[in-house]
Amino acid sequence: MLDSGNVRVGVTGAISMAPVGATEPQDADTRLEPPWADLGYVSEDGVTEARERSTEQLRAWQNADVVRESVTEATLTYQFTLIETKRETVELYYGDSVDPGDGSIPIIPARTGGRHAFVIDLIDGDDFIRAWLPTAEVTEVGEQVYANGQPVGYQVTITAYPGPRGFSAKKFYSSLAVAQQRTDAA
């Protein structure tokens, strides 16, 4: 049955970061406590989640039939542009620590800053979708443009790696949890 009430829009949200091993979220909408740090405003382009796969076809000797296709590579990435200039965003983008004395940061292009845990929240009214990445790393950075009338942006692509339980990310959907609770109560 079609239900237009199930259509979600990424109206707003948040991206948070913590050290690997930080307390994992248990649902889609419980507030994250320290050491989780909110990375601030994201550009109007929002967040792009990409799942990429490479496969290889296995062929039989008989008739060169394809008998199986195996996944040879798989990657889960999230790309976004942070537009608040603050310690967390600058350190994430440049992969190093800001000197608290003078506010400087060394720029070494090969640095990634290491692995962190991330939470990406999407909010549409009373509906929440939360992606928890137990271990991820900045694997690509975009260009910075300094122009009149545009915010300075820190575009990053983070790659999610399999965590201790074998998954790269876990998603929580508040509307699906409520629907299941209603079904269980009936």
Phi, psi and omega per residue, in radians:
M1 nan 2.353 3.115
L2 -1.338 2.426 3.126
D3 -2.523 1.800 -3.104
S4 -1.117 -0.312 3.086
G5 -1.191 -0.231 3.116
N6 -1.594 0.026 3.127
V7 -1.415 2.167 -3.117
R8 -1.855 2.555 3.088
V9 -2.249 2.422 3.113
G10 -1.374 1.261 -3.078
V11 -1.119 -0.792 3.139
T12 -2.715 -3.084 3.133
G13 2.962 -2.870 -3.125
A14 -2.735 2.691 3.025
I15 -2.159 2.208 -3.133
S16 -2.161 2.685 -3.101
M17 -2.365 2.567 3.094
A18 -2.643 2.920 3.037
P19 -1.101 2.613 3.048
V20 -0.982 2.374 -3.118
G21 1.665 -0.064 3.091
A22 -1.079 2.747 -3.132
T23 -0.924 2.197 -3.114
E24 -1.397 2.612 3.077
P25 -1.171 2.666 -3.138
Q26 -1.923 -0.154 -3.127
D27 -2.794 -3.013 -3.034
A28 -1.452 -0.340 -2.968
D29 -2.374 0.106 3.085
T30 -1.243 2.369 -3.127
R31 -1.042 2.400 3.103
L32 -1.472 2.375 -3.132
E33 -1.854 2.787 3.077
P34 -0.916 2.471 0.352
P35 -1.544 0.170 3.087
W36 -1.127 2.270 3.137
A37 -2.088 2.221 3.089
D38 -1.282 2.241 -3.099
L39 -1.454 0.013 3.019
G40 1.520 -2.799 -3.067
Y41 -1.072 2.461 3.044
V42 -1.976 2.569 -3.130
S43 -1.044 2.885 -3.098
E44 -1.091 -0.236 3.100
D45 -1.292 -0.237 3.097
G46 1.239 -2.514 -3.072
V47 -2.105 2.389 3.067
T48 -1.972 2.105 3.063
E49 -1.710 2.300 3.138
A50 -2.306 2.243 3.026
R51 -1.964 2.052 -3.129
E52 -1.996 2.482 3.109
R53 -2.392 2.503 2.956
S54 -2.017 2.430 -3.136
T55 -2.258 2.832 3.078
E56 -2.286 2.254 3.116
Q57 -1.452 2.330 3.083
L58 -1.790 2.213 -3.067
R59 -1.963 2.547 3.067
A60 -1.504 2.756 3.076
W61 -1.131 -0.683 -3.117
Q62 -1.287 2.071 3.056
N63 1.055 0.174 -3.103
A64 0.977 0.523 3.137
D65 -1.164 2.469 2.999
V66 -1.363 2.102 -3.098
V67 -1.890 -0.209 -3.134
R68 -2.966 2.710 3.035
E69 -2.299 2.154 -3.105
S70 -1.939 2.539 3.090
V71 -1.379 2.160 -3.120
T72 -1.799 -0.414 3.099
E73 -2.594 2.520 3.070
A74 -2.590 2.359 -3.100
T75 -2.403 2.470 3.045
L76 -2.110 2.095 -3.126
T77 -2.257 2.736 3.040
Y78 -2.288 2.289 3.127
Q79 -2.117 2.395 3.122
F80 -2.788 2.817 3.094
T81 -2.075 2.013 3.081
L82 -1.415 2.417 -3.099
I83 -2.105 0.128 2.989
E84 -1.694 2.268 3.063
T85 -1.605 1.768 3.099
K86 -2.557 2.952 -3.023
R87 -0.861 -0.888 -3.064
E88 -1.073 -0.724 -3.101
T89 -1.263 -0.706 3.128
V90 -1.136 -0.764 3.134
E91 -1.144 -0.675 3.098
L92 -1.112 -0.812 -3.095
Y93 -1.125 -0.794 -3.068
Y94 -1.601 -0.219 3.076
G95 1.262 0.474 3.137
D96 -2.590 3.110 -3.095
S97 -1.708 2.479 3.046
V98 -1.347 2.332 3.069
D99 -1.280 2.036 -3.101
P100 -1.149 -0.344 -3.120
G101 -1.280 -0.825 -3.076
D102 -2.115 -0.001 3.106
G103 1.315 0.242 -3.114
S104 -1.565 2.813 3.065
I105 -2.484 2.274 3.093
P106 -1.260 2.450 3.129
I107 -1.913 1.893 3.093
I108 -2.130 1.827 -2.970
P109 -0.901 -0.497 -3.089
A110 -1.396 -0.223 -3.075
R111 -1.278 2.402 3.107
T112 -1.911 -0.263 -3.079
G113 1.490 -0.039 3.118
G114 1.402 -3.005 -3.071
R115 -1.581 2.528 3.113
H116 -2.430 2.910 2.957
A117 -1.688 2.546 3.137
F118 -2.307 2.610 2.940
V119 -2.231 2.262 3.096
I120 -2.045 2.028 -3.112
D121 -1.828 2.365 3.032
L122 -2.071 2.283 -3.082
I123 -2.201 2.260 3.088
D124 -2.326 1.569 -3.089
G125 1.134 -2.057 3.130
D126 -1.639 0.082 -3.127
D127 -1.822 2.359 -3.095
F128 -2.204 2.435 2.972
I129 -2.189 2.219 -3.110
R130 -2.170 2.246 3.024
A131 -1.882 2.187 3.092
W132 -1.915 2.160 3.096
L133 -1.933 1.818 -3.066
P134 -1.124 -0.508 3.095
T135 -2.648 2.106 -3.104
A136 -2.591 2.858 -3.051
E137 -2.553 2.556 3.033
V138 -1.202 2.093 -3.129
T139 -1.982 -0.146 3.121
E140 -2.728 2.507 3.037
V141 -2.206 2.572 3.122
G142 -1.595 3.069 3.106
E143 -1.270 2.625 3.017
Q144 -1.789 2.303 3.121
V145 -1.993 2.254 3.080
Y146 -1.902 1.816 -3.081
A147 -2.471 2.590 3.113
N148 -1.067 2.267 3.088
G149 1.481 0.066 3.115
Q150 -2.162 2.463 3.083
P151 -1.251 2.608 3.009
V152 -1.237 2.196 -3.070
G153 -1.955 2.649 3.109
Y154 -2.138 1.472 -3.091
Q155 -1.425 2.193 3.123
V156 -2.306 2.638 2.940
T157 -2.050 2.172 3.091
I158 -1.898 2.419 3.100
T159 -1.834 2.224 3.127
A160 -1.533 2.285 3.123
Y161 -1.860 2.722 3.067
P162 -1.057 2.311 3.119
G163 -1.569 -2.954 -3.087
P164 -1.042 -0.432 -3.129
R165 -1.724 0.127 3.007
G166 1.651 -0.161 3.118
F167 -1.839 2.700 3.137
S168 -1.515 -0.514 3.115
A169 -2.673 2.736 3.059
K170 -2.307 2.313 -3.129
K171 -1.928 2.497 3.077
F172 -2.091 2.366 3.128
Y173 -2.153 1.999 -3.117
S174 -1.129 -0.679 -3.102
S175 -1.175 -0.549 3.112
L176 -1.309 -0.616 3.099
A177 -1.138 -0.754 3.130
V178 -1.137 -0.733 3.125
A179 -1.070 -0.699 3.139
Q180 -1.186 -0.695 3.117
Q181 -1.090 -0.701 3.115
R182 -1.120 -0.733 -3.138
T183 -1.127 -0.750 -3.135
D184 -1.134 -0.609 -3.117
A185 -1.302 -0.426 -3.087
A186 -1.269 nan nan
